[in-house]
């Protein structure tokens, strides 16, 4: 009797992660070219805010958002490239635990993160690329889940998927070209700085200036403004064009981008029957921004000027 098991969510443990080399120009960082785990800062190992994308798998970028990437991919190329050694290593784990032959495929699915079925004595498993660099404890739980349908193993896998939702590709890809170069601030440059310093270059979201709207005469001055936003379905960070001013300091734009990158990494939680966009973990990590207090104070002092535009 064939069986197929699906985990329809996807899955970041608080373990030290690898830091990428400086990003290539464009909206994509390639995870194959990486140094060892962690980085040394003033004689101590510094852990990053977010885990890296799987170092053994590469998601091919949309050329619209990566026009200057040095690597060229033919149009007929697959959507992901997987390090065969990493795939075989996990396949051997499955073979050691499962009776009979095993065939493992690595996917970049949006909904089904793990599925398996036994056909004609062959166990065929399909797992999302995030599991190639999962901790050994998670991989062991995944093996138990696939081979024996282990309930405890499925819970470990489920928690890992929930914590790594930001590593799933966009469900609504952005097909249009994005504007990142402002008159005074280059968002792509700032994004890479923040990504390298605080996230180990693990955040693979896109960034762009929001659309500038024609100024209209208002009977009353604007009272609110959304300086940044994050679209989970597009994996896209938008920054309000009012921040592209010569008098807006670079560190403040960095802070707004950092805030939106945290939304990419930390999912909203539910409390008292509603979604909590800024759970305690979010606020704690937000405070790790090096110039957090300075940025907050600058916003309080200049929000009126920002609103006038």
C-alpha positions as CSV (number, residue, x, y, z in Angstrom):
1,X,0.0,0.0,0.0
2,X,1.5,3.3,-1.0
3,X,1.5,6.2,1.4
4,X,2.3,9.8,0.9
5,X,2.9,12.2,3.7
6,X,3.0,16.0,3.2
7,X,4.0,18.8,5.4
8,X,2.4,21.8,3.9
9,X,4.3,24.4,5.8
10,X,7.9,25.1,5.5
11,X,11.0,25.1,8.0
12,X,15.5,28.6,11.8
13,X,17.1,27.2,14.7
14,X,19.2,29.5,16.9
15,X,22.5,27.9,15.9
16,X,25.6,29.7,14.7
17,X,25.5,30.2,10.9
18,X,27.9,30.7,8.1
19,X,28.7,34.2,6.8
20,X,28.8,34.8,3.1
21,X,31.5,36.6,1.2
22,X,30.6,40.2,0.1
23,X,27.6,40.0,-2.2
24,X,27.9,40.2,-6.0
25,X,26.1,43.1,-7.4
26,X,22.4,42.5,-8.0
27,X,19.6,41.3,-5.8
28,X,20.9,37.7,-5.3
29,X,23.7,36.2,-3.2
30,X,25.0,32.8,-4.2
31,X,25.2,30.3,-1.3
32,X,27.8,28.0,-2.8
33,X,30.8,30.3,-2.2
34,X,30.9,30.5,1.6
35,X,33.5,30.5,4.4
36,X,33.2,28.2,7.5
37,X,30.6,28.7,10.2
38,X,30.4,31.9,12.2
39,X,32.7,34.9,12.1
40,X,35.1,36.3,14.6
41,X,34.4,39.8,16.0
42,X,37.0,41.2,18.4
43,X,38.2,37.7,19.3
44,X,34.8,36.1,19.8
45,X,32.5,34.1,17.6
46,X,29.5,36.1,16.5
47,X,26.2,34.4,15.8
48,X,23.9,35.9,13.2
49,X,20.3,36.9,13.6
50,X,19.1,34.5,10.9
51,X,20.2,31.1,9.5
52,X,21.7,31.1,6.1
53,X,20.1,29.7,3.0
54,X,21.0,26.1,2.3
55,X,24.7,26.2,1.3
56,X,24.2,23.1,-0.8
57,X,21.5,24.4,-3.0
58,X,21.2,27.4,-5.3
59,X,18.0,29.0,-6.4
60,X,18.5,30.5,-9.9
61,X,17.6,34.2,-9.8
62,X,15.2,36.0,-12.0
63,X,17.3,37.9,-14.5
64,X,15.1,40.9,-14.1
65,X,16.4,41.5,-10.6
66,X,20.0,40.3,-11.1
67,X,21.1,41.9,-14.4
68,X,24.8,42.2,-13.3
69,X,25.4,38.8,-11.9
70,X,28.6,37.3,-13.3
71,X,27.2,33.8,-13.7
72,X,25.2,33.1,-16.8
73,X,22.3,30.5,-16.8
74,X,20.8,29.2,-20.0
75,X,17.1,29.6,-20.4
76,X,16.6,25.8,-20.3
77,X,18.4,25.5,-17.0
78,X,16.5,24.2,-13.9
79,X,15.2,26.5,-11.3
80,X,17.6,25.2,-8.6
81,X,21.0,23.6,-8.6
82,X,21.8,21.1,-5.8
83,X,25.2,20.0,-4.6
84,X,25.1,16.3,-5.4
85,X,27.4,15.4,-2.6
86,X,25.0,17.0,0.0
87,X,22.0,15.2,-1.6
88,X,23.8,11.8,-1.6
89,X,24.8,12.3,2.0
90,X,21.2,12.7,3.1
91,X,20.1,9.9,0.8
92,X,22.7,7.6,2.6
93,X,21.1,8.5,5.9
94,X,17.7,7.3,4.6
95,X,19.2,4.1,3.2
96,X,20.8,3.3,6.5
97,X,17.4,3.5,8.2
98,X,15.1,2.2,5.5
99,X,14.8,-1.4,4.2
100,X,15.3,-1.5,0.4
101,X,16.3,1.0,-2.2
102,X,15.9,4.8,-1.6
103,X,15.6,7.6,-4.2
104,X,15.9,11.2,-2.8
105,X,14.9,14.3,-4.8
106,X,15.4,17.9,-3.6
107,X,12.7,20.5,-4.4
108,X,12.0,24.2,-4.1
109,X,8.3,23.7,-3.5
110,X,6.1,26.4,-2.1
111,X,3.6,24.2,-0.3
112,X,4.7,20.5,0.1
113,X,8.0,20.6,2.0
114,X,8.2,16.8,2.6
115,X,6.5,14.0,0.7
116,X,7.3,10.3,0.3
117,X,5.8,7.1,-1.1
118,X,6.9,3.5,-1.4
119,X,6.4,2.1,-4.9
120,X,7.4,-1.4,-6.0
121,X,9.7,-1.7,-3.0
122,X,11.5,1.6,-3.6
123,X,11.2,4.5,-1.1
124,X,10.9,7.7,-3.0
125,X,11.3,10.9,-0.9
126,X,11.1,14.6,-1.9
127,X,12.4,17.2,0.6
128,X,12.7,21.0,0.4
129,X,16.2,22.3,-0.1
130,X,16.2,23.9,3.4
131,X,16.8,20.4,4.9
132,X,20.2,20.0,3.2
133,X,21.8,22.3,5.8
134,X,19.5,21.5,8.7
135,X,21.0,20.5,12.0
136,X,21.8,16.8,12.5
137,X,18.9,16.5,15.0
138,X,16.4,17.8,12.4
139,X,17.8,15.5,9.7
140,X,17.6,12.6,12.1
141,X,13.9,13.5,12.9
142,X,13.2,13.8,9.2
143,X,14.6,10.3,8.5
144,X,12.5,8.9,11.3
145,X,9.4,10.6,9.9
146,X,10.0,9.4,6.3
147,X,11.0,5.9,7.2
148,X,8.6,5.1,10.1
149,X,6.1,8.0,10.1
150,X,7.4,8.9,13.5
151,X,5.0,11.4,15.2
152,X,7.8,13.0,17.4
153,X,10.0,13.3,14.3
154,X,7.2,15.0,12.4
155,X,6.8,17.6,15.2
156,X,10.5,18.4,15.1
157,X,10.3,18.8,11.3
158,X,7.2,20.9,11.5
159,X,8.8,23.3,14.0
160,X,11.9,23.6,11.7
161,X,9.6,24.3,8.7
162,X,7.7,27.0,10.7
163,X,10.9,28.7,11.7
164,X,12.3,28.7,8.1
165,X,9.3,30.0,6.2
166,X,11.4,32.9,4.9
167,X,13.5,30.4,3.0
168,X,10.6,29.4,0.7
169,X,10.5,31.2,-2.6
170,X,7.9,33.9,-3.3
171,X,4.4,32.7,-4.0
172,X,3.8,35.7,-6.2
173,X,7.1,36.5,-8.0
174,X,7.9,40.1,-8.9
175,X,8.3,40.2,-12.7
176,X,8.8,43.9,-13.1
177,X,12.1,45.7,-12.9
178,X,12.6,47.4,-9.5
179,X,14.0,50.8,-8.7
180,X,16.8,50.7,-6.1
181,X,18.9,53.7,-7.0
182,X,17.6,56.9,-5.5
183,X,18.9,60.4,-5.9
184,X,20.6,60.3,-2.5
185,X,20.4,56.7,-1.3
186,X,21.2,53.5,-3.0
187,X,18.9,50.9,-1.4
188,X,20.6,47.9,-2.9
189,X,24.0,49.0,-1.4
190,X,22.4,49.6,2.0
191,X,20.5,46.3,1.8
192,X,23.7,44.4,1.2
193,X,25.5,46.2,4.1
194,X,22.7,45.4,6.5
195,X,22.4,41.8,5.2
196,X,26.1,41.2,5.7
197,X,26.4,42.9,9.1
198,X,23.3,41.5,10.8
199,X,22.1,38.5,8.8
200,X,25.2,36.9,7.5
201,X,23.9,37.6,3.9
202,X,21.1,35.1,4.4
203,X,18.1,37.3,3.5
204,X,17.2,36.7,-0.1
205,X,14.4,39.3,-0.3
206,X,14.1,42.0,-2.9
207,X,14.3,45.7,-2.1
208,X,13.0,48.8,-4.0
209,X,11.8,52.3,-3.6
210,X,8.0,52.6,-3.4
211,X,6.2,54.5,-6.1
212,X,6.4,58.3,-5.8
213,X,2.9,59.9,-6.0
214,X,2.2,63.3,-7.3
215,X,1.9,65.9,-4.6
216,X,-1.6,67.0,-4.1
217,X,-2.9,70.0,-2.1
218,X,-4.2,68.7,1.1
219,X,-6.8,70.4,3.3
220,X,-5.1,68.8,6.3
221,X,-1.4,67.8,6.6
222,X,-0.6,64.1,6.4
223,X,-0.8,62.6,9.9
224,X,0.7,59.1,9.3
225,X,3.2,57.5,6.9
226,X,4.5,54.0,6.3
227,X,8.2,54.4,5.9
228,X,8.7,50.7,4.9
229,X,6.7,47.6,4.1
230,X,7.3,43.9,3.5
231,X,5.3,41.7,1.2
232,X,5.7,38.1,2.2
233,X,4.1,36.7,-0.9
234,X,6.6,38.7,-3.1
235,X,9.5,38.6,-0.7
236,X,9.8,42.3,-1.4
237,X,10.8,45.2,0.8
238,X,9.5,48.7,-0.2
239,X,10.9,51.9,1.2
240,X,8.9,55.2,1.1
241,X,10.4,57.6,-1.4
242,X,10.2,60.4,1.1
243,X,13.3,59.0,2.7
244,X,15.3,59.6,-0.5
245,X,16.3,63.1,0.8
246,X,19.8,64.6,1.4
247,X,18.9,65.4,5.0
248,X,17.8,61.8,5.8
249,X,20.9,60.0,7.3
250,X,22.0,56.8,5.8
251,X,21.9,55.0,9.2
252,X,18.1,55.8,9.4
253,X,17.5,54.2,6.0
254,X,19.5,51.3,7.2
255,X,17.3,51.0,10.2
256,X,14.1,51.0,8.2
257,X,15.5,48.3,5.9
258,X,16.7,46.3,8.9
259,X,13.2,46.5,10.4
260,X,11.6,45.1,7.2
261,X,14.2,42.4,6.9
262,X,13.2,41.2,10.4
263,X,9.7,40.8,9.0
264,X,11.2,38.5,6.4
265,X,12.9,36.4,9.0
266,X,10.4,36.4,11.9
267,X,6.9,35.4,11.1
268,X,4.0,37.1,12.8
269,X,2.6,35.3,15.8
270,X,-0.9,35.0,17.1
271,X,-2.1,36.3,20.4
272,X,-5.5,37.2,21.9
273,X,-7.1,36.2,18.6
274,X,-5.1,38.5,16.3
275,X,-1.9,38.5,14.5
276,X,1.1,40.0,16.4
277,X,3.4,41.6,13.8
278,X,6.0,42.5,16.3
279,X,6.3,39.7,18.8
280,X,8.9,39.9,21.7
281,X,11.5,38.1,19.6
282,X,11.1,40.8,16.9
283,X,11.5,43.7,19.4
284,X,14.5,42.0,21.0
285,X,16.3,41.6,17.6
286,X,15.2,45.1,16.5
287,X,17.1,46.5,19.5
288,X,20.3,44.8,18.2
289,X,20.6,47.4,15.5
290,X,23.8,49.2,16.3
291,X,22.3,52.7,16.1
292,X,18.8,51.7,17.3
293,X,18.3,54.5,19.9
294,X,19.9,57.1,17.6
295,X,17.5,56.1,14.7
296,X,14.4,56.1,17.0
297,X,15.3,59.5,18.3
298,X,16.0,60.9,14.8
299,X,12.6,59.7,13.6
300,X,10.8,61.4,16.6
301,X,12.6,64.6,15.8
302,X,12.1,64.7,12.1
303,X,8.8,62.9,11.5
304,X,7.0,66.2,11.0
305,X,9.4,67.1,8.2
306,X,9.0,63.7,6.5
307,X,5.2,64.1,6.6
308,X,5.3,67.4,4.8
309,X,6.5,65.9,1.5
